[in-house]
Amino acid sequence: MAKKVVASLQTAGKSFAKVIKMDKSSKTGAYVFKEEIIPDEKVKEYFQKK
């Protein structure tokens, strides 16, 4: 019987968030999605920078 492995974003007392940012490509004009996993404290800074 196979074991199910579950990845946790909470390790060592820190909590993390998966953020997805939508940018418009300068080459094609299509939208590009960028995904990152960052600490909860940095979420606002991530979305404020260009």
N, C-alpha and C positions, 0 to 999 in steps of 0.2 A: 504494500500500500504506500502510495507517495505521500510525502509530507508537504504541507503547504507553507511556503515561506512568505512572511509578511514584512515588508520594509517599514521601519518606523522613522518618522521625521523628528522624534523627540529622543535625544540622547544626552546624557550627562547633565540633565537639568535645564538645558537650553531648549527653547522651542523655535522651530523654523517654519517658514511659510513658502509655498510654491507660488511664485508670481509669474504672470503671463502679461507681456507688454506687446502692444500692436504698433508697428511702425510701417510707414509707407516706403517702399523701395524707390530709390532715386533712379535706378536703371529702368525698371519695367513699369513702375507705377502701381504694382500690385502690393497688397498688404502682406507683411511678414510678421510672424509671431515669434517672440523670444521668450523662452522659459528659463527660469533660474530658481534655485532654492537658496534663500537667504534668511538670516536671523530676523525675528519679529521686529526688533528695534530699528532695522534698516529699511523697512518697507516704504515709509513715507519718503525717505531720501532717494530710494530707487526710482519712484515715480516722478519726483520733482526734477531730476537731472534729465538732460536731453541727450 
